[in-house]
């Protein structure tokens, strides 16, 4: 065992994600063997190249192609239409619709929660340490997944908002400079230290945390960040996964900046 000083968690660098027992707790005192139950249906509301791509990647990892995708043309304002707002009042993508066999439906709105949920819902895929009490491997995995989905994501979003999405009179170059500096001086060194020791963000095995961090590194590189060879090598490894290839097959259609004549800039709230 060795200490990870950067994060204050002790983890085994040779840890391999175990295959968990195929049981999924559905409610208190009731456990059903997932191999004998009907799988829920999933529908992803998606726009290429955005945060929904990390969820699409995860869906391909656990379900191959057995899920539905609906493109939400965000630059046409479809996310503001009443029907979509009923599903996602945050008027954004992704939205993950989970339809249970008994007809119950839930709409998930947070991409980090979706990735976590899918990894735990399909334990036989081995994409997450199982949620046993006081598992340090699980703590380390969750730490990196949410580091990517919150702290790092927030900085990338502020850069994108102020460089491409706000009206010119609302853009703030100080915000851009602040978060570019924080990414270079605070986030990149933490990720670099990990990726210099191991091929994936939590060690020698690919996990669902790589769906979030891998997407963020690709996002950062699009803004001229994470340019070191260690990040290029990391993306080369994760991009060889068939699920990654499928998830980002539509990424070329992504446009970072909305059309100049769009009315969305008057409605966009950040």
ZISUL-V319324 format. One record per residue. N is the residue number from 1. SS is DSSP state (@ for helix, = for strand, . for the rest). BURIAL is I if it has 24 or more other C-alpha atoms within 12 Angstrom, else O. D_FIRST is the distance of its C-alpha to the first C-alpha in Angstrom with 2 decimals. Layout:
[[N:SS:BURIAL:D_FIRST] [N:SS:BURIAL:D_FIRST]]
This chain:
[[1:.:O:0.00] [2:=:O:3.79] [3:=:O:6.97] [4:=:O:9.67] [5:.:O:12.63] [6:.:O:15.20] [7:.:O:14.69] [8:.:O:13.22] [9:=:I:10.72] [10:=:O:7.02] [11:=:I:6.13] [12:.:O:4.77] [13:.:I:7.15] [14:.:O:8.72] [15:.:I:9.60] [16:.:I:13.35] [17:.:I:15.70] [18:.:O:17.25] [19:.:O:20.97] [20:.:O:22.00] [21:.:O:25.08] [22:.:O:28.14] [23:=:O:29.29] [24:=:I:30.09] [25:=:O:31.12] [26:=:O:34.35] [27:=:O:35.47] [28:.:O:35.04] [29:.:O:35.30] [30:=:O:35.90] [31:=:O:33.54] [32:=:O:34.90] [33:=:O:33.61] [34:.:O:33.31] [35:.:O:34.58] [36:.:O:37.82] [37:.:O:38.39] [38:.:O:40.10] [39:.:O:37.88] [40:.:I:38.91] [41:=:I:40.56] [42:=:I:39.17] [43:=:I:41.12] [44:=:I:39.66] [45:=:I:41.89] [46:=:I:40.88] [47:.:I:41.87] [48:.:I:40.63] [49:.:I:38.01] [50:.:I:37.28] [51:.:I:34.39] [52:@:I:35.82] [53:@:I:34.69] [54:@:I:31.02] [55:@:I:32.19] [56:@:I:34.40] [57:@:I:31.49] [58:@:I:29.54] [59:@:I:32.70] [60:@:I:33.14] [61:@:I:29.58] [62:@:I:30.28] [63:@:I:34.08] [64:.:O:35.08] [65:.:O:38.53] [66:.:O:39.39] [67:.:I:39.83] [68:=:O:42.54] [69:=:I:42.52] [70:=:I:45.17] [71:=:I:45.49] [72:.:I:46.31] [73:.:I:48.40] [74:@:I:47.12] [75:@:I:49.43] [76:@:O:52.32] [77:.:I:51.32] [78:@:O:50.73] [79:@:I:47.86] [80:@:I:50.52] [81:.:O:52.72] [82:@:O:53.13] [83:@:O:51.84] [84:@:I:48.51] [85:@:O:48.28] [86:@:O:48.56] [87:@:I:45.27] [88:.:I:43.57] [89:.:O:45.24] [90:.:O:42.95] [91:.:I:44.99] [92:.:I:42.14] [93:.:I:40.04] [94:.:I:38.02] [95:=:I:39.34] [96:=:I:37.93] [97:=:I:40.45] [98:=:I:39.10] [99:=:O:42.00] [100:.:O:41.42] [101:.:O:43.57] [102:.:O:45.59] [103:.:O:46.53] [104:.:O:44.28] [105:=:O:43.13] [106:=:O:40.60] [107:=:I:40.18] [108:=:I:36.77] [109:.:I:37.01] [110:.:I:33.51] [111:@:I:31.75] [112:@:I:28.22] [113:@:I:29.28] [114:@:I:30.80] [115:@:I:27.72] [116:@:I:25.60] [117:@:I:28.44] [118:@:I:28.91] [119:@:I:25.32] [120:@:I:25.37] [121:@:I:28.94] [122:.:I:28.15] [123:@:I:24.88] [124:@:I:25.98] [125:@:I:25.43] [126:.:I:21.63] [127:.:I:21.51] [128:.:I:19.41] [129:.:I:16.75] [130:.:I:19.14] [131:.:I:20.05] [132:.:O:18.87] [133:.:O:18.84] [134:.:O:15.80] [135:.:O:13.70] [136:@:I:11.08] [137:@:I:11.35] [138:@:I:15.05] [139:@:I:15.00] [140:@:I:13.45] [141:@:I:15.98] [142:@:I:18.83] [143:@:I:18.18] [144:@:I:18.66] [145:@:I:21.51] [146:@:I:23.38] [147:@:I:22.69] [148:@:I:24.56] [149:@:I:27.17] [150:@:I:28.06] [151:@:I:27.27] [152:@:I:27.41] [153:@:I:30.11] [154:@:I:32.21] [155:@:I:32.40] [156:@:I:33.34] [157:@:I:35.91] [158:@:I:37.53] [159:@:I:37.94] [160:@:I:39.46] [161:@:I:41.71] [162:@:I:43.15] [163:@:I:43.53] [164:@:I:44.92] [165:@:I:45.73] [166:.:I:47.54] [167:.:I:51.17] [168:@:O:51.75] [169:@:O:52.95] [170:@:O:49.73] [171:.:O:47.23] [172:.:O:45.54] [173:@:O:44.45] [174:@:O:42.64] [175:@:O:40.33] [176:@:I:39.70] [177:@:O:38.94] [178:@:O:36.69] [179:@:I:34.39] [180:@:I:34.45] [181:@:O:33.36] [182:@:O:30.55] [183:@:I:29.25] [184:@:I:29.41] [185:@:O:28.12] [186:@:O:25.60] [187:@:I:24.55] [188:@:I:24.54] [189:@:O:22.21] [190:@:I:19.48] [191:@:I:19.94] [192:@:I:20.41] [193:@:I:17.10] [194:@:I:15.34] [195:@:I:17.84] [196:@:O:17.70] [197:@:O:14.10] [198:.:I:14.64] [199:.:I:17.96] [200:=:I:17.77] [201:.:I:17.11] [202:.:I:14.09] [203:=:I:12.62] [204:.:O:14.27] [205:.:I:16.45] [206:.:I:19.48] [207:.:I:19.75] [208:.:I:22.60] [209:@:I:21.10] [210:@:I:22.15] [211:@:I:25.68] [212:@:I:25.82] [213:@:I:24.05] [214:@:I:25.79] [215:@:I:29.10] [216:@:I:28.61] [217:@:I:27.90] [218:@:I:31.05] [219:@:I:32.93] [220:@:I:31.90] [221:@:O:32.95] [222:@:O:36.29] [223:.:I:36.77] [224:.:O:35.88] [225:.:I:32.32] [226:.:I:28.96] [227:.:O:30.91] [228:.:O:28.29] [229:@:O:27.67] [230:@:I:24.04] [231:@:I:25.57] [232:@:O:28.28] [233:@:O:25.87] [234:@:I:23.88] [235:@:I:27.20] [236:@:O:28.34] [237:@:I:25.48] [238:@:I:25.89] [239:.:I:29.68] [240:.:O:29.88] [241:.:I:29.07] [242:@:O:32.42] [243:@:I:31.82] [244:@:I:31.43] [245:@:I:34.64] [246:@:I:36.52] [247:@:I:35.31] [248:.:I:36.36] [249:.:O:39.45] [250:.:O:41.61] [251:@:I:39.89] [252:@:O:42.74] [253:@:O:45.04] [254:.:O:43.07] [255:.:O:45.07] [256:.:I:43.33] [257:.:O:46.63] [258:.:I:49.13] [259:.:O:52.75] [260:.:O:54.81] [261:.:O:57.42] [262:.:O:55.13] [263:.:O:55.84] [264:@:I:52.19] [265:@:I:51.66] [266:@:O:53.95] [267:.:O:51.92] [268:.:O:48.37] [269:.:O:46.72] [270:.:O:43.40]]
